[in-house]
Amino acid sequence: MLSLILFILLAYAWLLKPAQVVHGSGFLYKDIFLLAGQSNMAGRGGVVDEKWDRLVPPEIKPKPSILRFSAKLRWEEAAEPLHADIDVNKTCGVGPGLAFANVIRDKDSSIGVVGLVPCAVGGTNIHEWARGTHLYNQLVRRAMASLNEGGAIRAILWYQGESDTLSKSDAQSYKENLEKFIQNLLSDLNSPMIPIIQVALASGQGPFIETVREAQLGTDLPNVRCVDAKGLPLEVDNLHLTTPAQLTLGEMLADAFLNYFQGSIPITSNAPRR
Ligand SMILES: *[C@@H]1O[C@H](CO)[C@@H](O)[C@H](O)[C@H]1NC(C)=O
């Protein structure tokens, strides 16, 4: 009798063990990160005059342990441009996502397979991300679908606001709109404690950059942290981060995630990283 019970338990354990399944089919636990916002999250590193130079630094070359969730909701090995099938009307280049994934894996051995869920679309302002919009719904839908083959959403990386620097009223209402967006999103993901790491603007499309930056650096929500991209090198358009700048930003996001959210108690303030 005892050996029968033991056998059943062992059989269960075998059935439930995280299988070493080839990605794309079946269960594979992933540390999942959502990437959302506008062009600098989608990635324009190496893009000049709507042409990408195709230069991918060795640090972010594809590897089997870092996956991306395609527009068709399939896991595949992540390669730049990470947002090519999401931000489809623009020429995509290098963004911060792959650098982020590589650095968290290098610095924290408890991170296993990383699953990146690209959702950023260039030229979008905060109103276009409000609850119920196409971008918002797509973000929630892709986030939910990304969990189907195993894994947990570990954080949301958000870099947006350049388009909200064009009008004074957009810039002035940015803080309220951003906080509403974050609260709605966490509630619709049924996960109030998912960390959010946002990027304070390095550039903008209009004159009200400082107003938006103040809103970002002053976001007063639990589990929201901010890294500051100000001063990172920009392409000749003076709007988009270069490829080296995106590698630096990826590392800053990774350090923020590891410092504030890995194995630590929940954070309730939003001090800038530097
Ligand atoms: C691309 O452009 C089409 C046509 O204007 C539009 O319907 C679609 O929403 C755009 N997609 C993205 C991701 O910008």
The ligand as an SDF file (V2000), in Angstrom:
LIG
                    3D

 14 14  0  0  0  0  0  0  0  0999 V2000
   -0.1210   50.8610  -39.1950 C   0  0  0  0  0  0  0  0  0  0  0  0
   -0.8320   51.6160  -40.1340 O   0  0  0  0  0  0  0  0  0  0  0  0
   -2.1520   51.1500  -40.3590 C   0  0  0  0  0  0  0  0  0  0  0  0
   -2.7440   51.9600  -41.5000 C   0  0  0  0  0  0  0  0  0  0  0  0
   -2.6420   53.3350  -41.2380 O   0  0  0  0  0  0  0  0  0  0  0  0
   -2.9570   51.2530  -39.0690 C   0  0  0  0  0  0  0  0  0  0  0  0
   -4.2620   50.7830  -39.2600 O   0  0  0  0  0  0  0  0  0  0  0  0
   -2.2750   50.4430  -37.9880 C   0  0  0  0  0  0  0  0  0  0  0  0
   -2.9270   50.6050  -36.7510 O   0  0  0  0  0  0  0  0  0  0  0  0
   -0.8220   50.8570  -37.8550 C   0  0  0  0  0  0  0  0  0  0  0  0
   -0.1590   49.9400  -36.9150 N   0  0  0  0  0  0  0  0  0  0  0  0
    0.7230   50.3190  -36.0140 C   0  0  0  0  0  0  0  0  0  0  0  0
    1.2490   49.2760  -35.1220 C   0  0  0  0  0  0  0  0  0  0  0  0
    1.1260   51.4540  -35.9130 O   0  0  0  0  0  0  0  0  0  0  0  0
  1  2  1  0
  1 10  1  0
  2  3  1  0
  3  4  1  0
  3  6  1  0
  4  5  1  0
  6  7  1  0
  6  8  1  0
  8  9  1  0
  8 10  1  0
 10 11  1  0
 11 12  1  0
 12 13  1  0
 12 14  2  0
M  END
$$$$
